[in-house]
Each structure stands twice: as C-alpha cells, then as structure tokens.
Amino acid sequence: MMRNALSTSLLLLCLCGCGGDQSAAVPQEAPTADATSAAPSPSADSAPVGPISSRGEVVADGTSPQAQGGSIDFDVPAGWQSQPPSSNMRLVQAAIPGPGGNGEFAVFYFGPGGGGPVEANIDRWVGQMESAAKPAPETFEANGYKVTWIDVRGNLKANSMGMSPSAAQANARLFGAVVEGPGGPWFFKATGPEATMAPAREAFVAMLKSVRGK
C-alpha cells in the first residue's frame, strides 16, 4: 500500500509540473533542405576554377575546415590597409597604396581541396591580362607549404565582377598565388597599377614566404 501511495504521489507531481509551458518539452524539428539557404555562387572572375563552396565553412562531414587543419597564418605587408572583406568568398582583403593609385589584395579559401587545379587557376589569372607573353609561374616551399605564383604585366581586362575593373586598366600588374598544404589550397591575388604593384612585388613574395600553420 505504501509503495502504491508513493507511486501515485510521484505521478501527480509530474503531471502538475508539466502543466506549465509544454511547448518547451517538444523537441524542435531540424530545418529541411528546402528551408536552408543555398550558398551564393561565386563569380567566374573572383572564384578559382573548379567545384567550390561559398567559403568552405562546412564540409561534407559537417566539420569546419579549421577543425581539419584548414587554417594558416601569414604576415600582411606593413602599409597595406586592411579592409572588411567585400564578399563571403574572401578571408582577407586589403588596399595596396602606391604612386599609381590603390591596388587590391584578397585571399580566397573554399574548403579542403576546393578551388580547382593549380595550373587552371594560373591560366585563368594570365587570361585576365592582355600581355605580350605568358610568364612562367614560380614555385617554392614555405614552412611546409607549396607556393606556386605568377606575376603578369599588361592591360587588365574589364569585368564587372570580382577584382577586375569595370573598364580595362592599362599598364596594370597582377600577382596570383596558390598555397597548397594541409586543409588547403588558399588563393592569394593582388592587382593594381604597375606604378603601385612594382614596388609591392617583394612584399607580396615575403608574405607568401611567411605562410605557416596556425
């Protein structure tokens, strides 16, 4: 009898305790695929070649690229003016001041393995310039990372998207680099007037050589 009385009392207490906001006890349904917003599609000019996500924020297994070793550090040259990224495809953005007018610098990251082959990206950058000759890319190692980069001089072609100007820019220069390593690749790109970019060349290379694991 005592056991039955205690069981009845406990049942009454539980029922009274649940008499408040019952909605809090109902688990929230996970959003469906239709309810989630799709990542914005990058432009052909600003995004590397190949399959990509918006910034590689979440990869197939649900973990962030940073959790898989997808983070690097590097030293932005002194005097380059840091700016808030103008799109969700850019991890870092800066203006490059100089006598010819500001140049533009950005780093793109699209998750582990994202962004396409190195050669395709080098060819795409070269194709954005009207140049008398195709320069050969240079490759070096930096703290365990492989860096392939290109320096192109000529007229920067007009394009309404990405880092290209809306009108063709004569006497311009483009630096583009692909950094390969655990969690990568990362894509470094700088463009601007020749008078500004020429003295910035050594600083750009020094920045690439400073790339290191985070």
N, C-alpha and C positions, 0 to 999 in steps of 0.2 A: 504493500500500500504506500509506504513512504517513497519507494522508487517511482511509482506511478505519479504521485503528487509532485515530486521534483521535476519529472519529465514534462508534466502539464504546465508547471510554472515556467520552465525554461522556454517552452513553446510559445506561451503567452507573451513573455518578454521579447522574444524575437519578432513576433508579429507586431507588437507595439513599436519596437524600434524601427521597423520598416514602414511605419505609417506615415513618414515624412516624405522627402523628395525621392521617390522611387526611380526617377529617371537617372539619377546618379549611379544606380546599380546596374543599369543597362549598358553593356559594352558598346562603344561607338563603332559603327561599321567603317571599315577601311575604304578609302575612296576607290572607285573603279577606275579602270584605264581610261574610260571616256571622260572622267571628271578631272583627271590630271592634265595640266597644260603641257603642251609639247615644247621642247627646247627650240629656241629660234634658230633658223637655218642661217649659217654664216654666208657671207657674200663670197663670190668666186675670187675676188681680188684680195680680200683680207685673210681668208682662211687657207691653210695649207691644203695640198691636194690629197684626196682620199677620204675614207669614211671617218666621220668625226662626231663628237657630241658638242654641246654648246661650249663647255669648258672642261669636260671630264669630271664634273662634280660628283657624279655617282656612276660607277662602272657596273658591269653585269652582275657581280655578286653582291651588290648593294653597299660596298665599302667605298670610302673616298680614296682618290688617288694618293693623297698624302699618307693614308694608312698603309698603302702598298709601297711606300718609299718614293712617292711622286713629288717630292719637294726638293728644291735646290736653293742655295744662296749664291749671290754674286754681288759685286760692287759696282753700282751705277756710278759713272764718272762724276767727279766733282764739277759743279757748274751746270750740269743737266738739271732741268727743272721738273721735278716730279709733278704729275697731274693725276686726277682721278681717271681711271680707265673709262673710255667713252663707249665701250660695249662690253658685254659679258664674255666676249672671246678673249679679252686682253687681261693678263695678270698684272702687268706693269706698263705704265705709259709715262713718257717724259718728253719735254721740248728740249731741243738742242740749240742753244743760242749761238749766233755767229754773225760775221760781217755780211753774209748774203741773205740774212733772214733766218728765221727759225727752221730747224729740221725737226723731224718727228721720229720718236723711238717707241717701240712696243714689243712686248714679249707675249707670245701666244702659247697656250697649253691646252691640249684636247684629250687628256687622259692617256694612260699607258698604251703605247702602240698606235695612238691616233695621229692623224695628220698626213699619212702617206709617205712614200719613199723619199729618201734624201734627194736623189737625182731629180725626181719630178718637181720638187719644190725649188731646187736650184734653177732648173729650166724655166719654171714659171716666173721667178724673180727676174731672170735675164730677159724674159719675154715682155716684161713690163717696161723695159727701157729700149729706146731706139739707139743702138750702139753700133759703131763701125765693126767691132769684132767681139766675139764671145769670149769673155775672160775665163780662165781656168779656175775652178774652186781650189781652195787651200784646206788642208786638214792637219789637225794637231790634237794631242792629248792634253787634258787639263784635269788634274786631280781625279783621275779615273774615268773621266767623261771624254767622249769623242766629239770633236767640234769640226764641222765642215762649213766653210763660209765662202761668200762671194762678194766681190767689190766691182760694181758695174757703173760706168760713166756714160753719159749721153743725155738724151731727152726723155724725161719721164712721161710716159703716155697718159693721156687723160682717161679718167674713170670716175664715175660719180659715187663709187663705193670704196670702202677700205681706206688704205693710206695713200692711194694715188690722188692727184689733184683733179678737180673737175675740169680744168683746162690743162693742156700739155705744158710741161715745165722744161724749158731749155736749160742746158748746162747744169744738169742735176747729177746726183750720185745716190746709189743705193747700196747699202750693206745688208746682207742677209745671211743668217747662220742657223744651222740645225745642230742642237746639242743632244747627243744620244747618251743614255745611261739608265740606271735602274729607275723605272717609273716614267721614263721619258717617251718620246722626244719633246724638246722645247724649241720654239722658233723665235729667233731674235731678228728684228727688222728695223732699219733706220733709213730714212730718205730725207732729202733736202737739197738746197742749192749747193753746187760744187764749192763755192767760196766758204760755206759753212762746214760742209762734210769733210773736205780735205784735211783740215786740222783736227777733225774729230776721229780720224781713222785709227790712230794709235790708241786713243782712249777706248774705242769700240773693241779693238783686239785685246787690250788689257782687261776689259770687262769680261770677255769670253774666257780668258785665261784664269780669271778669278772664280769661275764656276766651281762649286763644291757641294757636297751633300749637306743636307740640313739636319 
